[in-house]
Amino acid sequence: MDQIDEQLQEAIKCHQNGDLDKAEPIYMKMLEAQPDNLDALFLLGTLSFQKLDFGKAVSLLNKALVISPESAEIYNNLGNVYREQGITDKAIACYLNALTLKQDFAEAHNNLGVAWTNSGKFAAAGASFKKAVHICPEYSEAYNNLGNAYLEQGMFDQAVPCFQKAITVKLDYMEAHYNLGIAFYEQGRYDEAIARYEHAIELNPKYAEVYNNLGVVLNVKGRVEEAITNFERAVSIKPNHVDAYYNLGNAFWAIGKHDDAIKSYGKALEFDPDHTEARWNMALVLLLTGNYKKGWAEYEVRFDRKKPPPRNFEQPKWDGSPLEGKTILIHAEQGFGDTFQFARFLPLVKAKGGNVIFKCQKELSPLLKNCKGFDSIIESLDNGACPVKFDTHMPLLSLPGQLQIELDNLPAEIPYIFADPELENEWQTKLQHDNAFKVGIVWSGNQTFAYQIDRECSLADFEPLSQITGVALFSLQKGAGAGQALNPLDGMKIKNLDKDIKNFSDTAAIINNLDLVISVDTAVAHLAGALGKPVWALIPYAGDWRWMLDREDSPWYPGMRLFRQKTSGNWKTVISRVTGELEKLVAQNSPQA
């Protein structure tokens, strides 16, 4: 064996043992003696890639290709260098060249699949991984990659057996256990997901992502304290783990540790200032806890969450300065309840001078046209266009932030929405047929709202109220839930007004002829509050920010009482309390009282 061969064997031995720093100078010495030594060029190029010296790796491997242009292995390794650099098109070309030279090259098929995955071409990636495992049935990495390709396409049923096969081939394959946990989670198989994540942790206790994902599924299972422990482990291992901080904030919020939630969202934003959901949830917790000054500022992130984003006007947003000689457009956003709630701020804008145009939902325009605080009202159009000229504008829900509204200066001059007098008289004639205590009820809201299922109950839940002597129930329910009033429980008396309510103008007129409104968190509750009528709002356990914490009253509506769930989903105890309070109220208002 000559000296070059001896050097090569020594270098390969060091290389295989992971001693790259010792192998590198030996390869270099070989190239000094023989600049065209193919083995040294190929192996030093591969070593340079392992040391992340990509420029050197590309140079050496290209030199090797000049000497041996028919080498599939060189093309494969050069493809790996390009792929690691994010030069995916060159990587794919290299892998395709390798496979042209060697069609049964399982590793090149696998690597090509990874490159396709990086390009977002998951179907092509899957095809490559399938070829790899067909050639090499015990190729655990290719099975794992195939499972990931299915995950990316939402094909969770196909992903599961791939990860299971990878684990069968390689029992201690941590990544496959972790990925199988993800697939189980997506299938709703939460206990199995927990088991996979826990096994992955046994194999690698320092993998932050597993702790984060385990925390997510534990949170879904209601094991919030355990979830918090895992999120905290994730950030202890990876202090800049943005998602773990965000999830930690959500978990703290769920158990009422609001200060800790705000701190966790703050840490997520420290590492990723553009994390929209962390900023949004921070805004909600700040508002929930009454920190309006900071909360309104963060609440502006809502526009970054909309898909597609709201239409931008060419005119600038209002900066809060006086408006003399100018026209401002205030445009409604979000739901009907938000418009009812925030319309109270329009008079404060009008007090700044100038001409105020209020652009609101067409369903609300007939009712709101007689409100104060604007000079004219226009309806929102389907294409978002505005038919009037204006100098500046402001979204309706941005007004409290611009006006520096806090709890101690929150406008609560009630009423600020007024029913049409003629309609009110018409409904008085229809409803005033006896001396009963008239109660309007609403049990369901807008079905398109993301968390509506948590905020709604059913007509059947109101049945105890119908048994109170002297009470007459009227359904103010519209939309999908209105049909329940057609088939009430046996013995439950309720007047269904659904077909007679044409719009919110009718609803307002009816409310003004009732003694009380009892509603879940809907636009009707806001409307009754804005009309100055007594309203009892039924609030879910995880109530919206505007109802704040632990209060039975609302700073937004002096005539409103809040009846809160004590446990999630339990409306029975809420209705039981409402029934008791209604019995007292009816007794107080009876002629004999």
ABEGO torsion letter per residue (X at the ends): XBAAAAAAAAAAAAAAAGBAAAAAAAAAAAAAABAABAAAAAAAAAAAAAAGBAAAAAAAAAAAAAABAABAAAAAAAAAAAAAAGBAAAAAAAAAAAAAABAABAAAAAAAAAAAAAAGBAAAAAAAAAAAAAABAABAAAAAAAAAAAAAAGBAAAAAAAAAAAAAABAABAAAAAAAAAAAAAAGBAAAAAAAAAAAAAABAABAAAAAAAAAAAAAAGBAAAAAAAAAAAAAABAABAAAAAAAAAAAAAAGBAAAAAAAAAAAAAABAABAAAAAAAAAAAAAAGBAAAAAAAAAAAAAABOBBBBBBABBBBAGBBABGBBBBBBBBEBAAAAAAAAAAAAAAAAAEEBBBBBBBAAAAAAAAABBGBABBBBBBAAGBBABBBABBBBAAAAAAAAGBBAAABBABOBABBBBAAAAAAAAAAABABABBBBBBBABBBAABAAAAAABBBAAAAAAAAABBGBBBBBABBEAAAAAAABBBBGBBBBBAAAABABAAAAAAAAAABABBBBBBBAAAAAAAAAGBBBBBBBBABBBAAAEBGBABBAABAABBBBBBABBGBAAAAAAAAAAAAAAAAAAABAAX
